[in-house]
Amino acid sequence: FDIKMVLKVFLDYMSQPCRAIDMFMNMSNIPFKVKQIALRRGEHKQESFLKLHPLGQVPVLQDGDFVLTESIAMVRYLSSIHTGTRTLYPTDVKQRAKIDEYLEWQHLQTRFISASLFQIEDLKLRVGNLKRAVEAVDDMLSKFEMMFLKDNDFVVGNTLTVADLFALCELIQPTRIGRDIFVGHPRARAWFERAKAASQPYFDSAHAVFHASQKKM
């Protein structure tokens, strides 16, 4: 695939979808240039960035004058223009549908529930009750195991896909201050370690900022 203009991706590596997109593109051998946007410094509120995304959110993908502002849309767009994505997002209709099933499910499950615990316990935001947030993560992981890990090594079948990348990035988020969310969930714990190992060295490189932030705490 001949990219006349190198893709630009605007990322904050503390963001779960940003890390997932970084891993997906690197593992798919897609050339891209990263422009880091530090949310903690308010860089997402700068006029130049707001022209790309009026809501000031990351990630943002820029391909010439074409801009996308949702990570799942980026996966689908990149998969339509780059053959390197076929391992992580196969062209087989049924395989892709199962991956999409997880990517739709995760919005109000893996993503929302993990992020809620992170916001309450780590960021100290008053957006809910800690005990309820912990219980919600426990319930979500039970559903995750039942729905996606009952007979599989990975989220979809026995091969790593982009579904695993998004799940990894979401589920590591509430562990930043040392919480072990996998207590009572051996299947999810085994999957996490398996998927993490299968996505190296890209997992570690995408999480370098995240891990550095842990050491500063």
Backbone bond lengths (Angstrom), bond angles and torsions (degrees), N, CA, C in turn:
res aa  C-N    CA-C-N  psi(-1)  N-CA   C-N-CA  omega(-1)  CA-C   N-CA-C  phi
1 F - - - 1.472 - - 1.516 110.04 -
2 D 1.285 116.38 126.22 1.463 121.33 -176.24 1.521 109.82 -98.86
3 I 1.314 115.82 109.83 1.457 120.04 178.54 1.525 108.37 -94.06
4 K 1.307 116.25 109.31 1.459 120.67 -178.69 1.523 110.91 -68.79
5 M 1.319 115.60 -36.98 1.450 120.52 178.72 1.525 107.69 -122.90
6 V 1.322 117.49 124.58 1.460 120.55 -177.36 1.526 110.08 -62.50
7 L 1.311 115.05 133.82 1.458 120.58 178.48 1.524 110.01 -64.57
8 K 1.323 115.95 140.77 1.460 121.37 174.84 1.523 108.13 -110.09
9 V 1.320 115.12 135.55 1.455 119.91 178.05 1.522 108.09 -127.68
10 F 1.315 115.59 124.75 1.462 122.41 -179.29 1.529 107.66 -97.18
11 L 1.332 115.70 117.00 1.460 121.07 -171.23 1.521 112.44 -134.01
12 D 1.333 114.69 150.26 1.459 122.47 163.18 1.529 104.71 -121.02
13 Y 1.318 117.76 117.79 1.463 120.65 -172.51 1.527 114.00 -73.17
14 M 1.327 117.11 0.00 1.463 119.43 169.57 1.528 110.48 -84.79
15 S 1.312 116.13 -9.20 1.471 121.93 -179.71 1.523 110.41 -90.22
16 Q 1.331 115.65 131.74 1.459 121.34 -178.45 1.536 112.95 -61.04
17 P 1.348 119.55 -52.58 1.469 119.62 179.59 1.526 112.87 -62.50
18 C 1.329 116.96 -31.16 1.470 120.05 177.73 1.520 110.51 -63.79
19 R 1.324 116.17 -43.95 1.463 119.67 179.45 1.528 110.78 -65.26
20 A 1.327 116.58 -39.68 1.467 120.49 -179.91 1.527 111.15 -63.72
21 I 1.326 116.82 -41.96 1.468 120.67 178.87 1.524 110.58 -65.94
22 D 1.318 116.98 -41.45 1.463 120.85 177.42 1.531 110.20 -58.49
23 M 1.318 117.12 -47.02 1.462 121.33 179.99 1.524 111.20 -64.19
24 F 1.326 116.27 -44.72 1.465 121.07 -178.61 1.524 111.30 -59.88
25 M 1.323 116.79 -45.55 1.462 120.33 -177.59 1.525 111.67 -70.71
26 N 1.325 117.10 -41.07 1.464 119.58 178.72 1.522 111.74 -66.19
27 M 1.324 116.74 -42.55 1.462 120.54 -178.89 1.526 111.91 -71.06
28 S 1.331 116.83 -19.69 1.467 121.85 178.31 1.526 112.24 -95.74
29 N 1.346 115.46 4.39 1.476 121.32 179.32 1.527 112.79 57.77
30 I 1.322 115.61 40.57 1.463 121.13 177.19 1.530 108.38 -95.15
31 P 1.327 118.83 119.90 1.468 120.35 177.74 1.532 110.37 -65.51
32 F 1.324 116.50 132.35 1.466 119.33 176.77 1.521 109.89 -157.48
33 K 1.309 113.84 156.95 1.458 121.36 179.12 1.520 108.49 -112.74
34 V 1.318 116.19 129.14 1.463 121.02 -179.27 1.525 110.94 -93.27
35 K 1.310 114.98 132.04 1.456 121.94 169.76 1.524 106.09 -115.00
36 Q 1.327 116.42 109.46 1.459 119.01 -177.08 1.524 110.86 -77.92
37 I 1.319 114.31 132.78 1.464 122.79 178.55 1.525 107.31 -117.72
38 A 1.312 117.49 108.27 1.463 121.29 -177.82 1.530 109.92 -84.67
39 L 1.317 115.40 104.26 1.467 119.46 -179.70 1.525 110.72 -61.71
40 R 1.336 116.62 -37.39 1.463 120.25 -177.10 1.525 111.99 -63.86
41 R 1.340 116.38 -20.58 1.471 120.44 178.44 1.522 111.74 -99.72
42 G 1.304 116.99 1.88 1.456 121.00 178.63 1.515 114.51 77.17
43 E 1.343 116.76 17.55 1.465 119.45 -177.57 1.526 112.36 -66.55
44 H 1.326 116.67 -20.31 1.471 120.56 178.85 1.525 111.83 -74.57
45 K 1.325 116.47 -8.68 1.461 120.69 -179.89 1.531 112.30 -99.64
46 Q 1.323 116.05 0.58 1.458 119.72 178.61 1.527 110.12 -69.44
47 E 1.318 115.23 145.26 1.466 121.03 -175.39 1.526 112.34 -56.52
48 S 1.319 116.54 -40.38 1.465 119.87 -177.94 1.524 111.69 -62.99
49 F 1.337 116.68 -37.08 1.466 119.62 179.48 1.525 111.24 -77.22
50 L 1.315 116.80 -36.84 1.466 120.22 179.78 1.525 111.90 -64.65
51 K 1.322 117.28 -21.93 1.464 120.18 175.27 1.528 110.33 -68.62
52 L 1.331 116.07 -30.06 1.465 120.76 176.96 1.521 111.05 -80.42
53 H 1.322 115.75 -43.63 1.468 121.05 -178.93 1.526 108.42 -138.05
54 P 1.323 117.67 101.72 1.466 121.67 -176.53 1.528 114.11 -56.77
55 L 1.349 117.64 -23.95 1.459 120.49 179.33 1.528 112.08 -87.47
56 G 1.324 116.42 -6.02 1.457 120.24 176.75 1.517 114.51 65.76
57 Q 1.322 117.26 41.61 1.461 121.36 -178.52 1.527 110.84 -115.38
58 V 1.325 115.33 158.29 1.468 121.99 175.94 1.524 108.44 -122.00
59 P 1.336 116.62 155.06 1.460 129.36 4.26 1.523 112.84 -81.50
60 V 1.332 114.49 163.80 1.462 122.34 171.54 1.527 107.14 -132.87
61 L 1.324 115.51 134.54 1.463 121.79 176.49 1.516 108.55 -111.46
62 Q 1.331 116.62 128.10 1.463 121.50 178.59 1.521 109.47 -120.62
63 D 1.318 115.40 120.91 1.463 122.58 177.27 1.521 106.49 -121.16
64 G 1.338 116.22 90.05 1.460 120.18 -173.34 1.517 109.62 67.18
65 D 1.328 116.34 -121.81 1.466 119.50 178.41 1.526 111.68 -97.51
66 F 1.335 116.37 9.75 1.461 121.85 179.01 1.526 108.94 -99.25
67 V 1.338 116.34 128.42 1.462 121.22 -174.79 1.529 110.49 -127.96
68 L 1.327 115.87 136.36 1.463 121.98 173.57 1.523 109.00 -123.06
69 T 1.327 116.01 143.08 1.461 120.30 -175.13 1.526 113.73 -123.77
70 E 1.325 117.84 9.15 1.463 121.47 176.93 1.524 109.31 -124.80
71 S 1.319 116.81 131.26 1.463 121.32 -172.65 1.527 113.64 -63.01
72 I 1.328 118.20 -38.95 1.464 119.84 -178.97 1.526 110.20 -69.23
73 A 1.323 116.91 -36.71 1.468 120.51 175.26 1.527 110.14 -62.99
74 M 1.322 116.37 -35.83 1.470 120.38 177.71 1.520 111.08 -62.84
75 V 1.325 116.67 -43.54 1.468 120.92 178.32 1.523 110.15 -57.56
76 R 1.318 116.42 -45.95 1.464 120.46 -176.82 1.531 111.45 -70.26
77 Y 1.309 116.69 -38.00 1.466 120.05 178.23 1.522 110.56 -66.13
78 L 1.314 116.41 -49.12 1.463 120.56 -179.14 1.527 111.27 -61.65
79 S 1.317 116.01 -34.45 1.464 119.90 179.42 1.518 112.41 -70.90
80 S 1.316 116.07 -22.30 1.464 119.65 179.26 1.526 112.39 -84.92
81 I 1.333 117.16 -16.31 1.465 119.53 -177.07 1.527 113.48 -116.88
82 H 1.338 117.24 -5.75 1.462 119.39 -174.58 1.525 110.58 -138.01
83 T 1.313 116.77 120.92 1.469 120.95 -177.54 1.526 112.89 -71.55
84 G 1.311 117.53 -16.41 1.462 120.70 -179.49 1.511 114.14 -65.28
85 T 1.333 116.74 -14.24 1.465 120.89 -177.31 1.525 112.92 -83.85
86 R 1.325 118.19 -4.16 1.464 120.37 -168.90 1.524 114.85 -67.19
87 T 1.319 117.26 -21.61 1.466 119.00 176.13 1.522 110.77 -74.24
88 L 1.326 116.45 -45.32 1.466 120.90 -177.27 1.527 113.27 -83.92
89 Y 1.329 116.81 -23.19 1.472 121.24 179.58 1.531 106.71 -140.27
90 P 1.338 116.83 77.58 1.470 122.45 -171.87 1.523 113.43 -58.95
91 T 1.326 115.24 155.87 1.465 120.54 179.27 1.524 112.09 -81.07
92 D 1.333 117.78 -16.31 1.463 120.44 176.80 1.528 109.62 -57.18
93 V 1.321 116.31 126.06 1.470 121.51 -172.38 1.525 112.17 -59.13
94 K 1.317 117.49 -43.65 1.462 120.34 -176.63 1.528 111.80 -72.65
95 Q 1.327 116.95 -39.38 1.464 119.85 176.09 1.522 110.91 -62.00
96 R 1.319 115.37 -44.73 1.465 119.91 -179.60 1.527 110.85 -64.48
97 A 1.326 116.53 -38.06 1.467 120.32 179.06 1.526 111.02 -63.82
98 K 1.330 117.61 -38.02 1.463 120.63 178.59 1.531 110.89 -69.13
99 I 1.328 116.54 -37.13 1.466 119.79 175.06 1.523 109.77 -64.06
100 D 1.326 116.14 -45.35 1.465 120.74 178.53 1.523 111.10 -61.68
101 E 1.323 116.40 -34.97 1.467 120.39 178.28 1.522 110.24 -57.75
102 Y 1.339 116.23 -46.82 1.465 118.82 177.54 1.523 111.37 -66.09
103 L 1.323 117.12 -43.98 1.467 120.45 -177.01 1.522 112.16 -62.50
104 E 1.339 117.21 -27.98 1.465 120.64 174.54 1.527 110.16 -79.57
105 W 1.328 117.01 -41.35 1.465 122.32 -178.66 1.520 111.63 -62.15
106 Q 1.324 116.58 -38.31 1.466 121.10 -171.87 1.519 114.76 -66.05
107 H 1.317 117.55 -22.59 1.470 119.44 -175.51 1.528 112.41 -55.04
108 L 1.333 116.53 -49.10 1.464 120.72 -178.12 1.521 112.60 -102.08
109 Q 1.325 116.94 6.27 1.464 120.84 179.90 1.532 109.86 -118.27
110 T 1.314 117.33 -94.17 1.465 120.67 -177.06 1.527 111.80 -51.19
111 R 1.327 116.34 -48.26 1.456 119.75 -175.00 1.526 112.52 -72.33
112 F 1.314 116.44 -58.33 1.468 120.28 -173.86 1.527 111.64 -61.53
113 I 1.329 116.80 -44.87 1.463 120.57 -173.75 1.526 111.64 -72.80
114 S 1.333 117.41 -41.52 1.471 120.06 176.95 1.527 110.89 -65.10
115 A 1.322 115.88 -41.83 1.466 120.51 -179.78 1.526 111.21 -65.19
116 S 1.326 117.06 -35.56 1.466 120.59 179.37 1.523 110.69 -62.95
117 L 1.332 116.81 -44.90 1.466 120.16 177.92 1.525 110.23 -63.42
118 F 1.315 117.31 -42.34 1.467 121.80 178.36 1.526 110.99 -59.50
119 Q 1.319 116.68 -43.98 1.463 120.88 -178.47 1.526 111.86 -65.92
120 I 1.327 116.39 -39.23 1.464 120.45 -177.26 1.524 111.88 -75.73
121 E 1.341 116.46 -49.34 1.466 120.15 -172.70 1.522 113.21 -85.21
122 D 1.314 117.31 -39.21 1.464 121.34 -174.74 1.528 111.53 -90.70
123 L 1.318 116.72 -52.90 1.469 120.37 -177.11 1.524 113.37 -83.50
124 K 1.344 115.87 -9.35 1.474 121.92 178.72 1.529 112.63 60.93
125 L 1.320 115.52 32.54 1.462 119.26 176.79 1.526 109.41 -82.62
126 R 1.307 116.33 141.78 1.466 120.44 -179.23 1.527 110.28 -87.80
127 V 1.322 114.52 70.16 1.469 119.48 -176.93 1.525 111.76 -115.28
128 G 1.331 116.67 8.14 1.459 118.97 179.44 1.513 111.47 165.13
129 N 1.332 115.12 -177.32 1.451 123.57 -177.19 1.531 109.96 -94.60
130 L 1.334 117.33 130.87 1.463 121.10 -176.14 1.522 111.98 -61.36
131 K 1.320 117.34 -45.74 1.469 120.69 -178.29 1.529 110.56 -59.50
132 R 1.312 116.11 -43.90 1.467 119.94 179.38 1.526 111.34 -67.09
133 A 1.321 116.56 -36.03 1.467 120.39 179.52 1.527 110.80 -65.81
134 V 1.338 116.74 -40.34 1.468 121.50 177.67 1.523 109.83 -64.61
135 E 1.328 116.44 -43.23 1.466 120.92 178.98 1.525 111.00 -64.14
136 A 1.324 116.46 -36.91 1.469 120.83 179.98 1.525 110.82 -66.06
137 V 1.336 117.09 -39.76 1.467 120.69 177.34 1.523 110.11 -64.56
138 D 1.323 116.59 -42.08 1.464 121.23 178.60 1.527 110.77 -60.28
139 D 1.316 116.13 -45.17 1.467 121.23 178.65 1.528 111.19 -65.36
140 M 1.324 116.26 -41.64 1.465 120.70 179.51 1.525 111.42 -62.18
141 L 1.332 116.83 -41.49 1.460 120.20 179.90 1.527 111.59 -66.45
142 S 1.329 116.30 -34.23 1.470 119.66 175.34 1.524 110.17 -62.86
143 K 1.314 116.30 -42.74 1.468 120.84 178.02 1.531 110.68 -66.53
144 F 1.320 115.79 -41.00 1.467 121.39 179.25 1.529 110.45 -58.82
145 E 1.331 116.14 -45.68 1.462 120.63 178.86 1.526 111.19 -64.57
146 M 1.314 116.20 -44.09 1.461 121.09 -177.20 1.525 111.88 -67.33
147 M 1.317 116.51 -41.94 1.464 121.34 -175.05 1.527 113.32 -79.99
148 F 1.325 116.45 -37.77 1.466 118.82 -168.14 1.532 115.62 -122.09
149 L 1.328 118.21 -17.82 1.465 119.47 -174.65 1.523 113.79 -118.00
150 K 1.313 117.30 9.52 1.471 121.15 -175.93 1.522 111.88 -58.95
151 D 1.322 116.45 -47.01 1.469 120.70 -177.56 1.526 112.62 -125.73
152 N 1.338 116.87 12.30 1.465 120.82 -172.79 1.519 112.55 -117.01
153 D 1.319 115.95 151.67 1.461 120.76 169.81 1.521 110.93 -80.18
154 F 1.343 115.81 -29.35 1.461 121.57 -179.88 1.525 109.03 -126.78
155 V 1.312 117.59 178.44 1.466 120.85 -175.32 1.524 111.58 -59.66
156 V 1.316 116.24 -40.00 1.471 120.91 177.75 1.528 108.37 -123.18
157 G 1.313 116.53 99.37 1.457 120.28 178.23 1.517 113.18 73.93
158 N 1.307 116.54 -149.88 1.460 121.91 -174.70 1.522 113.24 -113.76
159 T 1.331 115.27 24.27 1.463 121.56 177.84 1.524 109.50 -131.01
160 L 1.314 116.72 138.88 1.465 121.43 177.29 1.525 110.34 -61.34
161 T 1.333 116.63 133.49 1.465 121.80 175.47 1.525 109.41 -133.04
162 V 1.311 115.40 179.06 1.460 120.19 179.17 1.527 111.31 -62.77
163 A 1.327 117.76 -24.53 1.467 120.48 176.50 1.525 110.42 -60.00
164 D 1.321 116.87 -40.89 1.464 120.84 178.37 1.524 111.53 -65.23
165 L 1.322 116.71 -37.80 1.467 120.02 -179.01 1.521 110.70 -62.20
166 F 1.329 116.26 -46.04 1.466 119.36 179.21 1.527 111.07 -65.35
167 A 1.330 116.73 -40.43 1.463 119.99 179.80 1.527 111.49 -64.95
168 L 1.320 117.16 -43.43 1.466 121.09 177.35 1.523 111.62 -56.21
169 C 1.320 115.32 -48.92 1.466 120.21 -175.42 1.521 112.32 -66.38
170 E 1.318 117.31 -32.24 1.464 120.22 177.92 1.523 111.41 -75.12
171 L 1.328 116.57 -44.15 1.458 119.80 -172.09 1.523 113.70 -77.01
172 I 1.319 117.72 -18.87 1.466 118.75 175.66 1.531 111.19 -78.71
173 Q 1.315 117.82 -21.79 1.465 121.77 -172.43 1.535 113.36 -56.78
174 P 1.344 119.34 -51.03 1.468 118.14 -177.85 1.526 114.08 -74.48
175 T 1.339 118.43 1.18 1.467 120.95 178.88 1.527 112.02 -92.38
176 R 1.324 117.52 0.64 1.469 120.74 -172.53 1.525 112.33 -58.14
177 I 1.313 117.86 -35.06 1.468 119.53 -178.26 1.526 111.89 -97.92
178 G 1.338 115.91 15.11 1.457 119.11 173.39 1.513 116.28 102.81
179 R 1.313 119.17 -1.71 1.464 120.32 179.58 1.527 110.30 -68.64
180 D 1.323 115.69 134.60 1.462 121.77 175.05 1.522 108.06 -97.93
181 I 1.325 116.53 99.58 1.465 120.30 -176.58 1.523 112.33 -79.38
182 F 1.335 117.38 -9.78 1.461 120.24 -173.73 1.527 114.07 -93.49
183 V 1.328 118.02 5.76 1.466 120.68 176.17 1.528 108.74 -59.25
184 G 1.329 116.62 126.37 1.461 120.55 -178.90 1.511 113.84 84.58
185 H 1.337 116.09 3.41 1.469 120.40 -178.75 1.534 109.81 -131.68
186 P 1.327 117.16 67.41 1.470 120.43 -176.80 1.528 113.75 -61.39
187 R 1.321 116.17 -32.48 1.468 118.94 -179.52 1.525 110.53 -68.18
188 A 1.331 116.04 -42.84 1.465 120.41 178.53 1.526 110.61 -67.58
189 R 1.334 116.64 -38.81 1.468 119.94 178.86 1.530 110.65 -62.69
190 A 1.340 116.28 -45.25 1.467 120.43 -179.83 1.525 110.69 -63.91
191 W 1.344 115.82 -41.10 1.473 119.42 176.80 1.522 110.42 -60.69
192 F 1.345 117.13 -45.62 1.463 120.90 -176.92 1.526 110.60 -57.21
193 E 1.326 116.80 -48.04 1.465 120.55 -179.11 1.527 110.90 -66.10
194 R 1.326 116.80 -38.19 1.466 121.82 179.81 1.530 110.95 -65.94
195 A 1.332 116.01 -46.91 1.466 120.62 -178.62 1.526 111.12 -68.85
196 K 1.319 115.92 -37.66 1.469 120.54 177.23 1.529 110.22 -61.27
197 A 1.331 117.09 -45.95 1.465 121.22 179.61 1.524 111.33 -64.58
198 A 1.331 116.29 -38.86 1.470 120.94 -177.38 1.521 112.60 -70.85
199 S 1.323 116.98 -18.91 1.467 120.31 -177.29 1.529 113.25 -103.99
200 Q 1.320 116.67 9.95 1.469 120.01 177.38 1.531 111.00 -76.81
201 P 1.350 118.59 153.31 1.471 127.65 1.43 1.524 113.45 -85.41
202 Y 1.327 115.66 7.40 1.469 120.38 -172.57 1.528 112.66 -71.53
203 F 1.336 116.34 -30.25 1.461 118.91 176.56 1.522 110.06 -62.03
204 D 1.328 116.42 -50.05 1.467 119.77 -177.89 1.523 112.48 -63.99
205 S 1.318 117.45 -40.71 1.469 119.36 -179.11 1.523 110.99 -66.82
206 A 1.326 117.68 -38.66 1.467 120.75 179.45 1.521 111.67 -70.80
207 H 1.335 117.01 -24.65 1.470 121.11 -177.37 1.529 113.06 -103.21
208 A 1.319 117.67 11.95 1.469 120.50 -178.97 1.528 111.79 -59.71
209 V 1.319 117.02 -44.54 1.470 121.08 179.55 1.523 110.14 -66.43
210 F 1.321 116.50 -42.71 1.471 122.12 178.72 1.529 110.19 -58.73
211 H 1.332 117.11 -48.91 1.463 120.63 -178.74 1.529 111.38 -67.70
212 A 1.320 117.17 -35.32 1.470 120.26 177.13 1.523 110.47 -63.67
213 S 1.327 116.38 -35.67 1.468 120.36 179.46 1.525 110.67 -67.68
214 Q 1.344 117.34 -29.87 1.463 120.99 177.08 1.522 110.68 -65.39
215 K 1.323 116.30 -40.68 1.462 121.27 -176.57 1.527 112.06 -68.33
216 K 1.336 116.08 -22.43 1.460 120.42 -178.56 1.525 111.95 -84.38
217 M 1.338 116.03 -8.54 1.460 119.05 -174.61 1.528 111.11 -81.46
